[in-house]
Amino acid sequence: IFSKLLMRFCRLLYLSKAFQGHRVGTLLPSRFPIRGRSIEQLSYYSMSSADSTGVAVCWVTCPNKDSVAQDLASKLVSEKLAACVNIIPGITSVYQWMGKVEMDTEVLLMIKTDRAKVAQLIDFVKANHPYEVPEVISADITQGSSSYLQWVLDSTKTSPSGPQ
């Protein structure tokens, strides 16, 4: 448990930017795996715990028309509701609609965002999507490159007056 608390502390140090380049735990017994590692080296491990990183990934299916997915992706990024949207073509969806089994070729959007913005993102997609009931699902990211996760959070920050 001490090691987990120490990793959390190292993550806070890393995020503060003040301690980057410093070595940690040089006075710790050699059995601690973090002894002598830099804050930057430890930031990956600290972001890899089961705790939330503050980042979420959302998935949205769109009709197999390039413009729908591209327009939605561009708007999500420009409104700072997403840091990055991957457009994945050529998926096949099988689902039940109005009592009938349907099969359609669709495009999948994989959206990385600040977890705090997921509700806004869902509302935005519902207001701007051509489907009556668009698929919008999300999951918290619990592991990843700390620099990438921080970039996602920084990219979705808005100023008090709105998106920059």
QUILIN-V366364 format. One record per residue. PSI is psi in radians with two decimals (* if undefined). NEAR is the number of other ideal C-beta (glycine too) atoms within 12 Angstrom. D_LAST is the distance of its C-alpha to the last C-alpha in whole Angstrom. Layout:
# QUILIN-V366364
PSI:NEAR:D_LAST + PSI:NEAR:D_LAST
This chain:
# QUILIN-V366364
-0.62:7:41 + -0.74:14:41 + -0.70:21:40 + -0.73:19:37 + -0.69:15:36 + -0.68:25:36 + -0.71:32:34 + -0.74:24:31 + -0.75:23:32 + -0.65:38:31 + -0.75:31:28 + -0.72:22:27 + -0.75:27:28 + -0.78:31:26 + -0.45:26:23 + -0.28:15:23 + -0.26:14:24 + -0.47:11:26 + 0.18:20:29 + 2.43:20:28 + -0.22:13:31 + 2.68:20:34 + 2.56:20:36 + 2.56:31:37 + 0.44:26:40 + -0.35:14:43 + -0.04:11:45 + 2.63:18:45 + 2.68:13:48 + -0.28:11:48 + -0.26:10:47 + 2.14:20:44 + -0.25:19:42 + -0.08:33:39 + 2.18:20:41 + 0.03:18:40 + 2.69:24:37 + 2.82:22:34 + -0.72:31:31 + -0.71:26:29 + -0.59:23:32 + -0.34:35:32 + -0.60:35:28 + -0.81:26:29 + -0.68:28:32 + -0.52:35:30 + -0.11:33:27 + 0.11:23:30 + 3.03:24:32 + -0.13:14:32 + 2.67:21:30 + 2.52:21:26 + -0.13:34:24 + -0.02:28:21 + 2.51:37:20 + 2.72:35:21 + 2.38:33:22 + 2.59:41:22 + 2.35:31:25 + 2.25:43:25 + 2.55:34:27 + 2.76:37:27 + 2.72:26:30 + 0.98:22:31 + 2.10:18:29 + -0.72:17:26 + -0.61:16:24 + -0.90:26:24 + -0.76:34:23 + -0.73:20:20 + -0.80:23:19 + -0.76:38:18 + -0.80:35:17 + -0.75:20:14 + -0.71:26:13 + -0.73:41:13 + -0.77:27:11 + -0.51:20:8 + 0.03:28:8 + 0.51:27:8 + -0.21:42:12 + 2.55:39:13 + -0.62:35:13 + 2.45:26:16 + 2.11:35:18 + 2.32:22:22 + 1.97:31:24 + 1.89:20:27 + 2.89:21:30 + 0.55:14:33 + 2.65:24:34 + 2.20:15:36 + 2.29:24:36 + 2.18:14:39 + 2.89:18:39 + 2.26:11:41 + 2.17:15:40 + 0.74:9:42 + 0.13:7:45 + 2.46:9:45 + 2.18:11:44 + 2.70:15:41 + 2.14:14:40 + 2.61:20:37 + 2.25:18:35 + 3.11:31:32 + 2.42:32:28 + 2.25:29:27 + 2.23:42:23 + 1.98:29:23 + 2.23:45:19 + 2.27:38:18 + 2.98:44:16 + 2.28:35:16 + -0.57:28:19 + -0.25:21:18 + 0.06:32:16 + -0.76:32:19 + -0.74:18:20 + -0.73:27:17 + -0.78:40:17 + -0.82:25:21 + -0.72:17:20 + -0.80:29:18 + -0.80:39:20 + -0.61:19:23 + -0.39:18:22 + 0.12:25:21 + 2.49:29:24 + -0.33:21:27 + 2.56:24:29 + -0.71:9:31 + 1.48:15:30 + 2.56:28:28 + 2.09:26:28 + 1.88:32:25 + 2.76:20:26 + 2.85:29:25 + 2.56:19:26 + 2.50:23:25 + 2.15:32:25 + -0.20:19:28 + 2.70:21:28 + 3.06:27:26 + 2.16:19:25 + -0.63:33:24 + -0.67:18:21 + -0.78:22:20 + -0.69:37:20 + -0.66:28:18 + -0.73:20:15 + -0.83:35:15 + -0.76:30:14 + -0.66:18:12 + -0.34:28:10 + 0.09:36:10 + 2.45:21:9 + 2.62:19:7 + 2.86:9:7 + -0.45:7:10 + 0.04:6:8 + -3.03:11:6 + 2.54:20:4 + *:13:0
